[in-house]
Structures are given as structure tokens and as C-alpha cells.
């Protein structure tokens, strides 16, 4: 399932109108999500240069290596310019400059993304020395991507449903199979939900993985981005299940903190503080509110409770063609929230050598107020897991080792 040609035609028209307003003759894009957004050409990024040329009027062009030629043939929105291989000769960036000159843009004003590397910029300057380059060009696409259209929201909503399903699949794996390792829980979740996605979606857009996440148990849950390991949760531990996926290239995430058996009073006070902070933060996600204000309102709940030393990150970030993208719900971003923006709401507490607590939802900003697109339960009693029959053995042997020696 993905967006249709009409969407990309509309976005191209909007972009070209903005180019005209800013006096730019064209826009040269290298950032893969920006290329996806304006041309519908999804690809697997490698070291090979892929770029899109968006002129002020007329059809865009894709600059691609030969190995992408057949893959790009179905893209009817752009003409295709094909070079053989990275690094050339000529180098692909020099080759792009040659084509821009040949098409009459050698003395134009051209926008580019300010995320470009110094090396790429130096090559562009040398390849078309009489072009006037504007680093404000990339801001055009960034601004367009901030607010999602209904078609984009529909894809994010579907991704949110699958993200919730991933959390439930992780919880069910523990209920059914006991205290599995973090890696095994992650594997079961990913396999289960990717299979369900393949069965229910008409088309899959897989760029960098359809689905994935983080599973951290016990003291390891105190690492906000701890990678899954062979560690197994023990009775009494907290267990963070943090999952996300993409539908049609658009991302959502759902994260919950579970407890293996009855949570201790300490677990309860940390979890309830995070839950309250998230509720306050989500309520603050209203049109016109600066992102930094919502972030402060959320994190102040944790800090006023005396947990400032356990707060290690912002409230949230934007979601769309990337799992992390503007706007940033943090102190440094004063962007006013607008209807159609989609952000995560994910405050957390991380207590060294004890545990971690995070609740995250994918939230759509609407004129009438915020709407959480992820719906998995959040109340503490719903977070208590009773592991399957294998739990007692695995609790005694959290790391099961194979016998060494010869048979």
C-alpha cells in the first residue's frame, strides 16, 4: 500500500510554486526521504549517488546508477538520467553538474539541502561554478513535510495499528513462552507482524526494514536505546517493549513498559510518574502551542517529582517518512504545532542498575485537540505479565549455556 501518482503530482505543483515565490530556478535533492516525498521513488540508499532535480516548471528528473534503472522504470513522474557506477569517472556529482549545464541551468539559482556534506558541496561548486546556490532550498521540502495530508495520515494510522500489534505480540510471547531472551522476543514480534502486514497490505514499501524495535529488561531497561541482547527478564523486572513499523513508507511507534509479575512499590511510583507526564504532555499538543512548551509541561512533571537525574531525553519527535523527523518536541524547537502534524509522546525515566520506564504513543495534532493513533492500554495493571510455564526454569538460568567438549 502506498500513495498514488495524484499525491506526488500535487506535491510537485506545490513545490514548484514555492520555488517560483523564492526566485529559485530549481531544487537539487540528495536526501532519500525528500526524494520519496516529491517523486514517489523509493530506493535502498547506499554509497551510490541518487538525486532528484525539481525545476521551477516542467517534469522532474532522477539521477540514478545503472543498477537502479529497471527499478526506477515504473516511476512515471520523472525522467531518468543513468550513470554507470560510483565513483565514475566522471564522479556522479560532476556528471549531474554537466547535465544541469546542458539543460541550460549553468547560470541559475538552485536550492539544495543544508544537510549535504562539504565534499558534495565542493564538487557541485566546481562542476557548475556559475550557479548561485541557496541552502534555503531544502527548507521548502522540510516545511511541506511538517504537515501531513489525509492520505499520509491514513498510512500513519495503519502503521500505528501494526505498532500496537507488535507490542501485544511481545507481551503474548512472554505469556506463552516464559522468560525469553530480549533477542527472542524481538524476533518473534518482528516475524509475526511482518507476516500479518504482508497478508493484509496490497503492496509493501520496505526501506531499511518494515518493522523493528528495542526490547530491554531489568537493569538494562535503564538504557534508553539499549539494543536487544541474550539477557532474559526475571520475575519482578520491568520490560520495555518499544516497537515501530512503516506502511507505505510512513512510520508510527508504540512503546510500553511491562512488569514480570507484581511490580514493586518503586516500580509503581516511577511508572505512574511517567504515565502522568505523558498524559500532561499529550494534552499540551494543541494547535498554536510551541513544541518546546509541550516538552516543558511534560518533563516538568518528572522533575517536580524529584526525578530530574533520571530524565535523559525530550518528550518526542515528528513521525512521517522518517521515524525521527521535525518537528522536535524539545526545548530547542519553538515550532508552533499545526493540525496535521504527527509526533511521538514518549517521556521516560531511567534508573541506573534498576530499570527504565517509557510510554510512547503516535499522536496526531488536530484542530479540536490531540488524537493518539496508538491505542494500546497504558494503565499499570494492564502492564503486569504472568509468564508461561517455562518461566521458572529460565528465571533460575537467565543465560542458558551449551555444554562444551567433544561428544
N, C-alpha and C positions, 0 to 999 in steps of 0.2 A: 504494500500500500504506500502510495506516495502522491505528492502534489502533481496536478496536471499542467499541461502547457499553458493554459489560460492564466494560471497564477504567475508563472515566470514572465509571460508577456506583460502582464500588468506591472510587475515589479521592474522590469526593464524600462517601461514607459515612465514610471515614477522616477527612476534613477536618472534617466536622460533629461527629464525636466529639471531636476536638481543640478545636473551638470550645466545646463543652459543658464540657470539662475546664478551659478557661481562663476560663470565665464570660463569653464573648463571645456576643452575640446574632446576630452575622453578620460577614461579611467582604466588604469592597468592594475589588475588584481592578481596576487600570488597566493593569498591566504585561502586554503581549501574551502572552509565554510562560506566565505564570501562568494567564491566561485559557484558553490552549490546553490546559494541563495538567488543569484541573478541569472544563472544559466540552466540549473537543474542537472548539471553534470557532476555526478558523484563519482569519486575515484579513491583509490587507496594511495595516500601520499607516501612517496619515497624521496630519495635524494634527487630524482629526476625533476627538472623544472616543468611545472604546468602553470599556465597563466591564462587569464581571460582579458580580452580587450573590449571595453564598453565605450563605443564612440558616442558623441553627443546626439547623433542621429544615425539611423541605419542599423544593420544587423551586427551583433557582437561576434567576436572570433575567439576560438580556443587555440592556444599554442600547446601542443602535446607531443610527447615522444611517440615513436612509431608503435611501440608495444601497446599503446592506448588507442590506436587508430580504429580498430574494429569495435572496441568497447564504446568509443565515442560516436560511432556511425549512426546510432539511433537518436542522437541529440539533434533535433530539428531546429533548435533555437539559435545555433551558432554555426558559422563557417569553421572549418578545421584547417589549421596550418600544422604540418607534421615535420618534425626533425627526427634524425635517426636515433641518437643516443647521447646521454650525458657522458662526458663533458664536451663532446664535439670532436674535432673542430667543425664549424665555429662553435664557441660556447653558446648554449641556448639563449642566454640573456642578450648576447651580442646579436644573435640571429633574430631575436624578437625586435631589437632596435632597427635592424636592417629592414624588416617588414614594415614597421611604422613609418620609416623614412620613405620607402617605396610607395606607401599608400598616401603620402602627402602630409604626414604629421611630423615631419622633421623639425619644424619651427613652431610647434603648437604648445599649448599649455595643457599639461597632462597631470592628473591626480594619481597618487599612489598611497599605499597603506604605510602608516608610520611604524609598523612592526617589521618592515623589511630590514634585512641585515645590511651592515655597512658595505660588505663585499658586493651584494647585489646592487645596491645604490651606486657604488662606484662604477660598476660595469654599465649601468644604464646611462649615467652621466657621460661616460666615454663613448658609448655606442650611438647616442643621439645628442651630441654636445650643444645643439642649438635649441633643444626643447627646454621650456621652463617648467620645472617640476613643482608640484604642490603637494605637501604632506597632509593637506586637509581633505584630499580626495577620499581617503579611506573612511573619514568621518561620515560621509554620505551613506555608505552601506551600514556602518555601525548604528547610525540613527534610525535607519529603516528597520533594522533587525530588532531594535528595542521593543517595539510594539508589534504583537503578533496579529495576523489576520485570522478570521474564523477557521479557515482551512488548516492553518498551523496549530491553532488551539485544539482542534479536533484530534490531530495526530498526537499532541502532547497529552491530551486526555486519555487516549488509548494507551500511550506509554505508561501513564500513571496507573492504570488498571493492572497492567502487567507487572509494574514495580511492586504494587501491593501483593500481587500473587507470588512474587519472589520472596517477600518477607514471610508470607504464610507457608511457602514451601520449605523455607529454612526452619521455621518453628515445627512444622509437621515432621521434618526429618529427625528432629530430636525426640519428638513424641513417639515416633515409630521405631527408631533405631538406637535410641540411647545417646550416650555422650560421645558422639562422633568427633573427629578432629575438625578444626576450622576449615582445612582444605577440603575434607569430605563433604561438609555441609555446603560449602560454596559450589563444589562440583555438582551435587545433587540439585541444588537450586537452579544453576545455570542450565543444566541439561533438561530439567523438567520444563522450565518456562520457555526456553528456545524451541523446544518441541511443540509446545502449545502455540507459540507465535507462528511457527511455520504452518501449523494446521489451520489457523484462523485468519491469517492475513493473506491477501491475494498476491502481494509482492513484498519482498524483503529488501531493505536497503541496509547493508551491513558495512559500515565504515569504522574500522577499529573495534569491532565487537558489537553484537546486538544487545548483550546483557552481561552484567558482571557486578561485582561488589566486594565488600570487605566484611569479614567475619572475625571478630576478636572477642576472646573470652577471658574472664577473670582479670588478673592484673594487666594482661595485655590489652584489655579494653581501654586502658588509660592512654594508649597511643591513638590519637585521632585518626591517623591514616595508617594504622598498623596493617600489614599485609597478612593474609591467611597463612597459618603455619600448621605444623603437626600437633600443636597443643590441643588438648581437649578440655572443655569446661568440666568443673567439678560441682557436686551439689553445693548450693549456696553461692555460686558465682553469678555475676552478671554476664550477659552475652549480647553484644551489639551485632545486629543483622542490618547491614547497610547495602541496599541494592538499587540499581537503576538500569534502565534499558532505553532503547530508541525505537520509534515506529516512524517509518518514512524519513529517517534521519533526524527526528526531533526527540529530545530527551526529557525524561522525568526521573524522579528518585523518591524512594520511600525508605525510611530508616526507623528502627525501633530498638529499644533496649529491653531484653528479656531477663528473667531470673530463673535459675535452675532450682526449683523448689521454693519454699517460703523465703522471701527477701528479709534480710536483717534490718533492724531499725536504721542503721547507717545507709544501707541501700535505699530504703524508703525515703529518707529525708533528701538525699541527693536527687533521686528520680523525681520526686514531687516538685523540687525547686526547678528542675529543667522543664518539666511539663508546664508549670505556671509561667515560666519565662517564655516558652513557645506560644502559649495562649495569648499573652500580652503582646508579643511580637507580631503574631498573625493579625490580631485586632488592629494593630497600628498600620497595617499595609493598606492604606486608603489613598485614593487619588489625591494628588497635591502634596502628600507628605514626603519630605526628603528622605531618601534611603537611610542617611545617617541618623535621622531622628528615630525611625523604626528600630534601627540597630541599637541605639542607646536605650530606648524604652525596654527592649528585650533583655539586654545584658545587665542593665541596672537591677533587675530582679535578682540575678545571681550575685551581683556584687554587694547589694544591700543585705543579702543573707550571709555575708561573710565569706563567700567562696571565690573572691577575685583571683586568688592564686591558682585556682583550678580552671579558670576560663582561658582557653587557648586560641579561640578563633571568633570570627564575626558571626552574625546571625544567619547570613545566607548570601546567595548569588543568583544571577539570572540563569534561566534554562531555555534552551532552544535548539539550534543546530549544534551547539556545544553543550557539554554537561556543566561547564563553568563559563559564563559569558556575562557581559554587562546586562542590567545594572548590578552593582555590588552593594549589598545591604551591609554597609560597614561605615566606620567613622569618616573615611576619606571620600565618600561619594555623596554629593548633595543633589543628585538627580531626583527631580520630583517624580513620584510614582504616577503612572498613567494607566488607564484602562487598557487591557490587552497585554500588559507586561506579565511575565511568568517568572516567579522567583522561588527559591527554596527557603524554608524557615527551619533552621537546624541548630539551635543553641545546644551547647554541651558542657559537661563538667568532666574533668579528667583528674582522678585522684591517684597519684603515683603509688605503685605497689599494692593497689587495692582494686580499682575498677574505673570504668568510664560509663557515661550516661549521655545519650543523644537521642533526640526525637526530631525527625525531619519529614516535612511534607512539601509537596509541589503545590504552590499557591498561585492562582490566577487573580490578578487585580481587575476588579470590575467597578463600574461607576457606583453600584449600590453597596459595594463592600467586597472584602476578600472572599474567595472561594477555594477551599482546599480540594484539589483534584485527586489526591490520595486520601483514602478513607479508612485505612487500617486502624483498628482500635488503639487508643492511647492510654486509657486508664490503667493504673498499676495492676489491678487484679487480673486483667486480660494478658498481662506480660509474664505471668507465672507459668512455667513449663514443668510438666511431670514427665521425665524421660522414660523411654521404653525399657524393656526388660534387661537389655544389655548394660544398663547404666551402672549397676553395682560393680560388675567386673571392671568396667572401664574406669570407674572412679578410683579403684584400687591401683590400676595400672594406666596412668594417664598417657604414658608413652610406651606402647607395646613394641618390644624389640624382637627381632628374629634371632633364633639361635645361631651362633657362629660355629664353625668347624665343618669337618667333612662327614659325608654320610658313609 
